[in-house]
Amino acid sequence: MGVGKVVEELEADKEMKEAGALRYGENTSRVERREVDEEERLLAALAYMLGPAAALSFYLLKPEDRFLRFHAIQSVICWLGGILAILVLVLGIVTVSLVPPAAVLFLAVLAYLAYHAERGEWERFPFIGEYAVENC
């Protein structure tokens, strides 16, 4: 690979990061290269903070917006997984003491994803993010 090709790839990566695309050299071929406006960023962040019902409504109300659909899908899966994990802990006699730390961790993950959504980034949660990118 020539020096010119390396420089082109570095510039393309920089453009993708500035446009709010995927981070850390991840595959960006399935993600739009466009600026994400303020309304899209706000709705994507609210999808994490307001719960799965809000995320589903955003998903259905804006079918043309891939950024919002990505975050809505990821939000719904995170919420369902978090609620399921907390229910499993509540139903276990020995693990009831783990419910408060699990709930705090769950809320921290949601806040982290909402923060990146508000910044216009395609932050992918492990495993869930791949599914969300493929289905947005």
C-alpha positions in Angstrom: 0.0 0.0 0.0 1.4 3.4 -1.0 1.8 6.4 1.2 -0.9 8.2 -0.7 -3.4 5.4 0.0 -2.6 5.5 3.7 -3.1 9.3 3.8 -6.4 8.9 2.0 -7.6 6.3 4.5 -6.6 8.4 7.5 -8.4 11.5 6.1 -11.5 9.3 5.4 -11.4 8.0 9.0 -11.1 11.6 10.3 -14.1 12.7 8.2 -16.2 9.7 9.5 -15.4 10.6 13.1 -16.2 14.3 12.5 -19.5 13.2 10.9 -20.5 11.2 13.9 -20.0 7.8 12.3 -18.7 4.7 14.0 -15.6 5.0 16.2 -12.2 3.3 16.6 -11.8 2.2 13.0 -14.9 0.0 12.9 -16.6 -0.9 9.7 -18.3 2.3 8.4 -19.5 1.1 5.1 -23.1 0.6 6.3 -23.3 4.0 8.0 -24.4 7.2 6.4 -21.9 10.0 5.9 -23.9 13.0 6.9 -24.2 15.5 9.6 -26.7 14.6 12.3 -29.0 17.6 13.2 -29.9 18.7 16.7 -33.4 17.2 16.8 -32.1 13.7 15.7 -29.4 13.9 18.4 -31.9 14.9 21.1 -34.4 12.2 20.1 -31.7 9.5 20.1 -30.6 10.5 23.6 -34.2 10.5 24.8 -34.7 7.0 23.4 -32.2 5.8 26.0 -33.5 7.9 28.9 -37.3 7.5 28.4 -37.4 3.8 28.0 -38.4 1.3 25.4 -41.9 2.7 24.7 -40.4 6.1 23.7 -37.6 4.4 21.7 -40.2 2.3 19.7 -42.3 5.4 19.0 -39.2 7.3 17.7 -38.4 4.2 15.6 -41.9 4.1 14.1 -42.3 7.9 13.7 -39.1 8.5 11.8 -38.5 5.5 9.5 -36.2 7.5 7.2 -33.7 8.5 9.9 -31.1 5.7 10.2 -29.3 7.5 13.1 -32.4 7.6 15.2 -33.5 4.1 14.2 -30.0 2.7 15.2 -30.2 4.3 18.7 -33.9 3.3 19.1 -33.1 -0.4 18.4 -30.1 -0.4 20.6 -32.1 1.3 23.4 -34.9 -1.2 23.3 -32.5 -4.1 23.4 -30.5 -2.5 26.3 -33.7 -1.8 28.3 -35.1 -5.3 27.8 -31.7 -6.9 28.7 -31.3 -4.7 31.8 -34.8 -5.3 33.0 -34.4 -9.1 32.5 -31.1 -9.1 34.3 -32.5 -7.2 37.3 -35.5 -9.6 37.4 -33.2 -12.6 37.4 -31.3 -11.0 40.3 -34.5 -10.2 42.2 -35.8 -13.8 41.9 -32.5 -15.3 43.1 -32.4 -15.5 46.9 -28.6 -15.2 47.2 -28.2 -12.5 44.6 -30.8 -10.0 45.8 -28.0 -7.9 47.3 -26.7 -7.4 43.7 -29.8 -5.6 42.5 -28.8 -2.0 43.6 -25.3 -2.2 42.0 -26.8 -3.8 38.8 -29.4 -1.1 38.6 -26.7 1.6 39.0 -24.6 -0.1 36.3 -27.6 -0.3 34.0 -28.4 3.4 34.4 -24.7 4.3 33.8 -24.7 2.3 30.6 -27.9 4.1 29.4 -26.4 7.5 30.4 -23.2 6.7 28.5 -25.1 5.7 25.3 -27.4 8.7 25.6 -24.3 11.0 26.0 -22.8 9.7 22.8 -26.1 9.8 20.9 -26.5 13.4 21.9 -23.0 14.1 20.5 -24.2 12.6 17.2 -22.0 9.5 17.5 -22.9 5.9 16.4 -21.6 4.4 19.7 -22.1 0.7 19.6 -22.7 -1.4 22.7 -21.0 -4.8 22.4 -23.0 -7.4 20.5 -26.2 -5.2 20.6 -24.6 -2.5 18.4 -23.8 -4.9 15.5 -27.5 -6.0 15.4 -28.7 -2.4 15.6 -26.4 -1.3 12.7 -27.6 -4.2 10.5 -31.3 -3.5 11.2 -31.5 0.3 11.1 
